[in-house]
Amino acid sequence: MKFLGTLTLIFLTFILLSCDSTENSIISSENQTLVISDSAEPIVYSTQTGFALTKEINGLLGGEINFDSTLVDKNNDTVMIRISLVFDPNSFEGSQQITIVPDANTGSIQFTPAMVFKKPAKLNLEYSGINLTNLGFTSNSTIDFVYMADNGSIEYILKNECKIKWNTQKLYVKKAELPHFSRYVFVRKSL
């Protein structure tokens, strides 16, 4: 009898511990099925100008790519890069291999493949320890975050916040709404 009680206790413990939190899951209102979102880390690899990261995202389910690392730029300065890119459910059709190429030497970031979203992707980006003087900024500069076309034309991006912190040599943008993938860059704001 003790054996049966112990076995029941182990079985109940196993069930309780194996239950997963629904915090990172998506419930489809169409068919009421529970789908657990992918929490895999992006794959990081070297490029000629630094590094890139890539991760597959299902546009129907949404997802996110997070990255936080330190690198040494071309001037041997230590630069910290933080990236958070979030896709809402139904942002695009199918699954795509999303590639992000941050560039601490220019204060820019490139996204591929070229695509336009049904719902904008949301980006938090921070470069800290970056040489702001080499990027053309001064201690009294104000900045903006823009899409920059190959011909040099720019498109302003909606965002919650975009700032420069001279004392920590930091540039950051919060909740930038990216309507499409391309090259984005911090620029000096015109008054």
N, C-alpha and C positions, 0 to 999 in steps of 0.2 A: 504494500500500500504506500509506504514511504517512497518507493521507487516511482510510482505513478504520480505522486504529488510533486516530486522533484522534476520529473519529465515535463509535467504540465507547466511548472514554474519556468523552466528553461525555454519551453516553446513560447510562452507569453512574453518573456524577456526578449527573445529573438524577434518576435513580431513587432514589439514596441520599438526596439532599437533599429530595426530595418525600415521603419516608416520614414519617408523622406519629407522634409519641409517643402511646402509649395511656394516658398518665397521666390525661388528662381524659376517658376514654371508659368506656363501660359495656358489658360483655359479657353478653348475655342467656343464661341457662343453658337457656332453653326451646328456642331455635332456633340458638344459637351464632353469631349474627350480631353484627358489631361496629357499634355506634352511637356516633357522636361527640356529646358533650354540647354544648349551646348555650353559648357563652361571651360572648354579646352583653351589653353594658352596659345597665343599666336606663335608661328614659326619665325624665328629671327635669323637673318643671314647677312653676310658681308656683301657690300657693293663697292664700286670704284670710289664713290664719294662718302662712304660710311657704312650704313646698314639699311635694311628694309625689314618689314615684318608683314606677314601674310596670315590670313585666317579665312576659312570658308564661312559665309553667313547665308542663312536661308531668309530671303526677303519676306516670305509669308509670315514666318515666326518672329523675325527681328533678331537682334543679338547685339553683342558689343565686343569691342577690341580694346583691351587695356594694356598699357605698357608704361613702365617706370624704370629708367636706367640712367647710368652715368657713362659718358664717353669723353675722349680727349679729341678736341677739334684740331684743325690744321695749325693753330698757333700754340699747341700743347697746353691749352686751357681746359680744365675739367668742366664739362657742361652736363647738367642734369636735364633729362627730357622726360616729361610726363604727358601721356596721350590717353584720352578716353574717347572713343568713337562709338556712339549708340545709334542703333537702327530700331525704330518703332516697328511693330508688326505691320505687314502690308506696305513696307517702304518700296519694295521692288519685286518683280516676278522672279521665281526660281531661286536657285542658289548661285552665289558668285564667290570666287576666290578674291578677296579684298586685299590689296597690297598698299602699304603706307610707307613712304620714304621721307623721313624727316631730314632736314639739312640745317644743322647748327651753324654752318658757315655763312648761310644766307638768311637764316630766320624764316625759312619756308618749309612747306610740307606738300608732298605730291601724293595723290590717291589714284589708283587704277583698279579696275578697268574704267574707261570713260563711260559714264552712265548718268542718267537723269532720274531722280527719285520721285515717287508719288508723294512721299512725306519726307521732309528734309532729314538728313542725318545730323546728329548733334555732336559737336566736337568740343572737348576741353583740351587745350594744348598749353604747355608751359615749357619754356627754355629758361633755365636758371644757371648763372655763371657764364652766360654768353657775352662776348665782347660787343657791347652796344655801340661803342665808337666805331669799330670796324664795319658795323651795319649802317652807319650814317646817322645815328641818333646822338642827341646831346642830353645833358642833364635836365633841360627844360622841354624836351620833346613830349608830345602826346602822340599816341599811335592809333592805328586802325588795323583791322584784319580784313583782307580783300582776296577775291579771286583775281589772278593775274593771267591774262591770255598771252599766247606766244608773241603777239605783236605789241605787248606792253600795256594794252588797255586794261582797266581794272573794273571790277564789279563789287560794290560794297555788300557785305554780308550782315544779316541780322544776327545779333548776339546779345547776351546779358551784360557782359563786361569785357573790356579790353584795356589792359594797362601795361605801363612800363614802370619798373622799380629800379631806379638808378643805383641805389646803394647795394643791392644784391645782384645787379646786372641781370634782371629778370624781365621777360616778356611773357604775357599770358592772355588767353582769351577763354571765356567761359560760355558754354552753350551756344557756340557759333552754329547757325543753321545752314548746312551745306545743301543747296538744291541739286548739285551735281558733283561728280568727281573731276578733279583737275588739279592745278597747282594753286595753292593759297599762300599768302605771305603777309608779314607784318610790314606796314608802311607808316611813314610819318604823316600825321593828320594835318591837312591844310586848314588854316584858320580863316 
